[in-house]
């Protein structure tokens, strides 16, 4: 499951002392948890991997939009930070 891979990646990032990766993975897990809470009110339980992929696609789209806005506004340092999260 993708969710397990994300948890394993967070453990690896923590052990390696990679703060950027750890922070990005924490944001991903928070978004997934928020989506899980939203889905509790629904009647059908969608496939877990599908939910995770949906959340990840949404997050990448948001980051790409932010990158475009930062670059058009002359804020390259912020655009670079968003690019690092997309990697």
Buried (B, 14 or more C-beta within 10 A) or exposed (E): EBBEEBEEBBEEBBEEEBEEBBEBBEEBBEBBEEBBEEEEEEEEEEEBEEBBEBBBEEBEEBBEEBBEEBBEEEBEEBBEBBBEBEE
